[in-house]
């Protein structure tokens, strides 16, 4: 239970930092977003989420139960 709490304590600032990065750096100027820009941005966030899920899966044993 104790280590799980610290994982959540670390996870929340990480997500808030990524949100700040997305809104403060990637979308600093107001403009119409092209389809290519939307696709690249979506692929980046999807890849990042898949890497996170892979890390959680490996941390939790990776199916070796």
Backbone as ProteinMPNN parsed JSONL, in Angstrom:
{"seq_chain_A": "XXXXXXXXXXXXXXXXXXXXXXXXXXXXXXXXXXXXXXXXXXXXXXXXXXXXXXXXXXXXXXXXX", "coords_chain_A": {"N_chain_A": [[0.831, -1.195, 0.0], [1.954, 1.256, 0.779], [3.97, 1.813, -1.154], [2.376, 2.014, -3.383], [0.955, 4.346, -2.898], [2.98, 6.264, -3.158], [3.561, 5.957, -5.847], [1.239, 7.026, -7.007], [1.453, 9.616, -6.028], [3.705, 10.473, -7.413], [2.833, 10.11, -10.035], [0.707, 11.926, -10.516], [1.858, 14.678, -10.487], [3.476, 14.272, -12.73], [1.634, 13.899, -14.855], [0.318, 16.377, -14.739], [2.478, 18.006, -15.371], [2.962, 17.187, -18.022], [0.584, 18.082, -19.165], [0.874, 20.849, -18.793], [3.115, 21.197, -20.429], [2.026, 20.527, -22.93], [-0.03, 22.473, -23.253], [1.314, 24.876, -22.704], [3.688, 24.953, -24.206], [3.56, 23.479, -26.681], [1.226, 24.524, -27.786], [1.436, 27.304, -27.9], [0.989, 29.519, -29.578], [-1.926, 30.895, -31.062], [-3.617, 29.286, -33.582], [-4.994, 27.843, -36.574], [-5.251, 24.404, -36.504], [-3.669, 22.084, -38.526], [-4.501, 19.074, -40.379], [-2.318, 17.359, -40.526], [-0.683, 18.269, -38.405], [-2.398, 17.723, -36.264], [-2.534, 14.946, -36.48], [0.162, 14.172, -36.038], [0.526, 15.161, -33.429], [-1.421, 13.656, -32.061], [-0.454, 11.04, -32.511], [1.949, 11.223, -31.088], [1.054, 11.531, -28.376], [-0.396, 9.179, -28.094], [1.616, 7.241, -28.477], [3.212, 7.86, -26.254], [1.442, 7.19, -24.189], [1.195, 4.43, -24.641], [3.813, 3.598, -24.124], [3.917, 4.206, -21.408], [1.972, 2.412, -20.448], [3.225, -0.005, -21.113], [5.391, 0.126, -19.378], [4.072, 0.023, -16.882], [2.947, -2.521, -17.111], [5.277, -4.131, -17.224], [6.369, -3.469, -14.737], [4.497, -4.541, -13.047], [4.924, -7.243, -13.357], [4.691, -8.35, -15.885], [3.12, -10.441, -16.992], [4.162, -12.788, -15.954], [2.992, -14.617, -14.041]], "CA_chain_A": [[0.0, 0.0, 0.0], [2.789, 2.444, 0.881], [4.618, 2.119, -2.427], [1.321, 2.407, -4.301], [0.664, 5.751, -2.637], [4.044, 7.082, -3.749], [3.4, 5.923, -7.295], [0.207, 8.012, -7.342], [1.999, 10.953, -5.731], [4.594, 10.805, -8.518], [2.098, 10.098, -11.297], [-0.1, 13.142, -10.69], [2.657, 15.803, -11.003], [3.939, 13.935, -14.071], [0.54, 14.192, -15.785], [0.129, 17.828, -14.758], [3.61, 18.56, -16.116], [2.713, 16.95, -19.45], [-0.49, 18.997, -19.554], [1.484, 22.177, -18.903], [3.954, 21.164, -21.623], [1.158, 20.547, -24.102], [-0.732, 23.748, -23.38], [2.204, 26.029, -22.6], [4.779, 24.944, -25.175], [3.134, 23.016, -27.993], [0.116, 25.343, -28.291], [1.7, 28.664, -27.42], [0.365, 30.508, -30.46], [-3.256, 30.534, -31.535], [-3.683, 29.103, -35.024], [-5.794, 26.699, -37.007], [-4.423, 23.205, -36.513], [-3.828, 21.297, -39.749], [-4.702, 17.638, -40.16], [-1.005, 16.749, -40.287], [-0.279, 18.63, -37.042], [-3.257, 16.972, -35.346], [-2.129, 13.544, -36.552], [1.459, 14.031, -35.365], [0.294, 15.35, -31.992], [-2.151, 12.489, -31.551], [0.458, 9.894, -32.493], [2.897, 11.424, -29.987], [0.421, 11.239, -27.094], [-0.736, 7.752, -28.081], [2.864, 6.508, -28.249], [3.602, 8.081, -24.863], [0.561, 6.399, -23.323], [1.548, 3.025, -24.807], [5.056, 3.392, -23.369], [3.557, 4.199, -19.988], [1.298, 1.144, -20.166], [4.253, -1.048, -21.152], [6.153, 0.247, -18.123], [3.227, -0.495, -15.802], [2.84, -3.964, -17.317], [6.531, -4.753, -16.812], [6.52, -3.242, -13.306], [3.571, -5.45, -12.353], [5.288, -8.639, -13.552], [4.736, -8.675, -17.302], [2.461, -11.698, -17.344], [4.856, -13.93, -15.353], [2.329, -14.964, -12.775]], "C_chain_A": [[0.87, 1.251, 0.0], [3.452, 2.82, -0.425], [3.589, 2.551, -3.463], [0.966, 3.883, -4.13], [1.713, 6.637, -3.282], [4.019, 7.049, -5.267], [2.352, 6.929, -7.755], [0.704, 9.431, -7.102], [2.952, 11.387, -6.846], [3.871, 10.92, -9.853], [1.354, 11.411, -11.538], [0.721, 14.356, -11.115], [3.202, 15.543, -12.407], [2.876, 14.282, -15.113], [0.294, 15.696, -15.863], [1.268, 18.524, -15.499], [3.443, 18.367, -17.616], [1.603, 17.846, -19.974], [0.042, 20.411, -19.727], [2.374, 22.268, -20.136], [3.102, 21.277, -22.885], [0.527, 21.919, -24.305], [0.206, 24.946, -23.421], [3.281, 26.104, -23.653], [4.27, 24.59, -26.575], [2.045, 23.898, -28.607], [0.242, 26.783, -27.804], [0.993, 29.718, -28.27], [-0.983, 29.99, -30.956], [-3.234, 30.443, -33.059], [-4.586, 27.917, -35.329], [-4.871, 25.492, -37.14], [-4.715, 22.406, -37.778], [-4.05, 19.824, -39.396], [-3.381, 16.947, -39.844], [-0.534, 17.035, -38.866], [-1.098, 17.87, -36.006], [-2.86, 15.492, -35.314], [-0.82, 13.309, -35.812], [1.296, 14.171, -33.852], [-0.419, 14.161, -31.363], [-1.249, 11.267, -31.467], [1.476, 10.008, -31.366], [2.269, 11.029, -28.656], [0.01, 9.775, -26.983], [0.505, 6.909, -27.813], [3.326, 6.657, -26.801], [2.735, 7.263, -23.913], [0.864, 4.908, -23.437], [2.85, 2.692, -24.083], [4.795, 3.347, -21.869], [2.901, 2.874, -19.612], [2.262, -0.028, -20.207], [5.058, -1.05, -19.852], [5.348, -0.298, -16.94], [3.131, -2.011, -15.903], [4.105, -4.672, -16.858], [6.756, -4.603, -15.32], [5.673, -4.221, -12.51], [3.843, -6.917, -12.636], [5.299, -9.085, -14.993], [4.132, -10.014, -17.693], [3.141, -12.933, -16.781], [4.24, -14.305, -14.019], [1.947, -16.399, -12.764]], "O_chain_A": [[0.562, 2.213, -0.704], [3.502, 3.996, -0.784], [3.894, 3.368, -4.332], [0.708, 4.582, -5.11], [1.377, 7.654, -3.889], [4.419, 8.019, -5.911], [2.539, 7.607, -8.765], [0.41, 10.339, -7.879], [2.994, 12.57, -7.185], [4.248, 11.727, -10.703], [1.375, 11.943, -12.647], [0.308, 15.035, -12.056], [3.373, 16.479, -13.189], [3.185, 14.89, -16.138], [0.083, 16.23, -16.952], [1.044, 19.524, -16.181], [3.742, 19.269, -18.398], [1.674, 18.32, -21.107], [-0.298, 21.093, -20.694], [2.392, 23.294, -20.815], [3.428, 22.038, -23.796], [0.552, 22.461, -25.41], [-0.079, 25.931, -24.103], [3.753, 27.194, -23.975], [4.522, 25.318, -27.535], [1.958, 24.004, -29.83], [-0.73, 27.391, -27.356], [0.46, 30.694, -27.741], [-1.148, 28.802, -31.231], [-2.876, 31.402, -33.742], [-4.896, 27.104, -34.458], [-3.838, 25.558, -37.807], [-5.869, 22.09, -38.068], [-3.815, 19.396, -38.266], [-3.328, 16.055, -38.997], [-0.035, 16.135, -38.19], [-0.563, 17.424, -34.99], [-2.852, 14.866, -34.254], [-0.703, 12.353, -35.044], [1.862, 13.391, -33.087], [-0.064, 13.717, -30.271], [-1.272, 10.541, -30.474], [1.833, 9.003, -30.752], [2.869, 10.28, -27.885], [0.062, 9.195, -25.899], [0.46, 5.971, -27.017], [3.781, 5.689, -26.19], [3.238, 6.705, -22.939], [0.8, 4.191, -22.439], [2.974, 1.619, -23.493], [5.388, 2.541, -21.151], [3.23, 2.281, -18.585], [2.129, -0.958, -19.412], [5.364, -2.108, -19.302], [5.893, -1.006, -16.093], [3.222, -2.709, -14.893], [4.031, -5.697, -16.181], [7.282, -5.519, -14.688], [6.071, -4.677, -11.438], [3.071, -7.771, -12.2], [5.878, -10.129, -15.297], [4.598, -10.651, -18.637], [2.727, -14.046, -17.105], [4.915, -14.303, -12.99], [1.378, -16.879, -11.783]]}, "name": "protein", "num_of_chains": 1, "seq": "XXXXXXXXXXXXXXXXXXXXXXXXXXXXXXXXXXXXXXXXXXXXXXXXXXXXXXXXXXXXXXXXX"}
